[in-house]
């Protein structure tokens, strides 16, 4: 499911950069519970919010979506 893949990718990059969910949420001006639910694949994420998150993580959308097609 794409929601789970996107959430896993956000978590993977966030942890690699040693950023907490709370810090990421503050940078993006989003609620921490929203970040949590996106990372868990429970919430659809808008393109606008995805851009806010990738900007905060310092990755391009191209880099973000360069993960493998795991099932």
Secondary structure, DSSP 8 states (H G I E B T S, - for coil): -HHHHHHHHHHHHHHHTT--HHHHHHHHT--HHHHHHHHTT-S---HHHHHHHHHHHT--HHHHT-S----
